[in-house]
Amino acid sequence: MTCRVLPKVLVVSFVLVGLLGQSMLKAQSTTGKIEAGKPTYAAKPREAWKDKGRIVGTARTQVPFTVTVSDASGKQVKSAEAQAGKDGARVYEVGWLEPGVCTLRVTAEGYTPLQLEKLEVRADQDLRVNLEFTK
């Protein structure tokens, strides 16, 4: 039987590719968690809001995220991108929603999506849902 010796450069290349491939897989599979605080309501008796409601909130994160609202049938109604707020926080607002039961879905790259079901949008009120992102 003949045994061949691989050049050192080729062996080192295989080792580096193997190590880099593992670290890249770990980086891609790492996901953070998005959590929501207890939803609260605040009355907003503005005439312009008559019979409409909003879902609003903040998150102490620099991570860009999207909030999507679906109605009781599962149809996407509206979505919003979080905007930069004060003190390094991000804020979001999904307004002009019809009163009723809805689902709120929050997505961000590198995080497991958060889905809150059976939230009630009330006329002339804000539904505040603050978020927390953890790795």
C-alpha positions as CSV (number, residue, x, y, z in Angstrom):
1,M,0.0,0.0,0.0
2,T,1.3,3.4,-0.9
3,C,0.8,6.3,1.5
4,R,0.9,9.8,0.1
5,V,1.9,12.8,2.1
6,L,-0.1,16.0,1.5
7,P,1.8,19.2,1.3
8,K,1.7,21.3,4.6
9,V,0.0,24.2,2.8
10,L,-2.9,22.0,1.7
11,V,-3.3,20.5,5.2
12,V,-3.3,23.9,6.8
13,S,-5.9,25.1,4.2
14,F,-8.3,22.2,5.0
15,V,-7.9,23.0,8.8
16,L,-8.6,26.7,8.2
17,V,-11.6,26.1,6.0
18,G,-13.0,23.7,8.6
19,L,-12.5,26.2,11.5
20,L,-13.8,29.1,9.6
21,G,-16.8,27.1,8.4
22,Q,-17.7,26.2,11.9
23,S,-17.4,29.7,13.2
24,M,-19.5,31.0,10.3
25,L,-22.2,28.4,11.0
26,K,-22.2,29.4,14.7
27,A,-22.6,33.1,13.8
28,Q,-25.4,32.4,11.4
29,S,-27.3,30.1,13.8
30,T,-27.1,32.4,16.8
31,T,-30.5,34.1,17.4
32,G,-31.5,36.5,20.0
33,K,-34.9,36.8,21.7
34,I,-37.5,39.5,21.5
35,E,-39.8,39.8,24.5
36,A,-42.8,42.1,25.1
37,G,-43.9,43.9,28.2
38,K,-47.5,43.8,29.4
39,P,-49.8,45.6,26.9
40,T,-51.4,48.8,28.3
41,Y,-54.0,51.2,27.0
42,A,-54.1,55.0,27.0
43,A,-57.2,56.9,25.8
44,K,-56.6,59.4,23.0
45,P,-59.8,61.4,22.6
46,R,-58.8,63.2,19.4
47,E,-61.5,63.9,16.9
48,A,-59.2,62.8,14.0
49,W,-58.9,59.4,15.6
50,K,-62.6,58.8,15.8
51,D,-63.2,55.0,15.7
52,K,-59.5,54.2,15.1
53,G,-56.7,53.0,17.3
54,R,-52.9,52.6,17.3
55,I,-50.3,50.1,18.5
56,V,-47.1,51.9,19.7
57,G,-44.0,51.0,21.7
58,T,-40.4,51.4,22.4
59,A,-37.4,49.1,22.5
60,R,-34.0,49.8,24.1
61,T,-32.0,48.5,21.1
62,Q,-30.1,49.8,18.1
63,V,-31.3,46.7,16.1
64,P,-33.6,47.7,13.2
65,F,-37.0,45.8,13.4
66,T,-40.3,45.6,11.7
67,V,-43.7,45.4,13.3
68,T,-46.6,43.8,11.3
69,V,-50.3,43.8,12.3
70,S,-52.7,41.2,11.0
71,D,-56.5,41.1,11.5
72,A,-58.4,38.2,13.1
73,S,-58.5,36.4,9.7
74,G,-54.7,36.5,9.4
75,K,-54.7,39.2,6.6
76,Q,-51.8,41.6,7.0
77,V,-53.3,45.1,7.7
78,K,-50.3,47.3,8.2
79,S,-46.6,47.3,9.0
80,A,-44.0,49.8,10.3
81,E,-40.3,50.0,10.5
82,A,-38.9,51.1,13.9
83,Q,-37.4,54.6,14.0
84,A,-34.5,56.0,16.0
85,G,-35.8,57.5,19.3
86,K,-34.2,59.1,22.3
87,D,-31.3,57.6,24.4
88,G,-30.5,54.9,21.9
89,A,-34.0,53.4,21.9
90,R,-36.2,52.7,18.8
91,V,-39.8,53.5,18.6
92,Y,-42.6,52.2,16.4
93,E,-46.2,53.2,15.6
94,V,-48.8,51.4,13.6
95,G,-51.8,53.7,13.4
96,W,-55.2,54.1,12.0
97,L,-56.3,50.6,12.8
98,E,-59.8,49.4,12.9
99,P,-61.0,48.3,16.4
100,G,-60.9,44.6,16.9
101,V,-58.7,41.6,17.6
102,C,-55.3,41.5,15.9
103,T,-51.9,39.8,15.9
104,L,-48.7,41.7,16.3
105,R,-45.5,40.2,14.8
106,V,-42.0,41.6,15.4
107,T,-39.1,40.6,13.2
108,A,-35.4,41.6,13.3
109,E,-32.4,40.0,11.6
110,G,-30.7,37.6,14.0
111,Y,-33.6,37.3,16.4
112,T,-36.4,34.8,16.7
113,P,-39.7,36.5,15.6
114,L,-42.1,37.5,18.4
115,Q,-45.8,37.0,17.7
116,L,-48.5,38.3,20.1
117,E,-52.0,37.1,19.3
118,K,-55.4,38.2,20.4
119,L,-54.5,41.8,21.1
120,E,-57.4,44.2,21.1
121,V,-57.2,47.4,19.3
122,R,-59.7,49.9,20.8
123,A,-61.2,53.0,19.2
124,D,-59.5,56.3,20.3
125,Q,-56.8,54.5,22.3
126,D,-53.2,53.6,22.0
127,L,-52.2,50.0,22.8
128,R,-48.6,50.3,24.1
129,V,-46.4,47.2,23.7
130,N,-42.8,47.8,24.7
131,L,-40.2,45.4,23.5
132,E,-36.9,44.0,24.8
133,F,-34.2,42.4,22.6
134,T,-31.7,40.1,24.2
135,K,-28.9,38.0,22.8
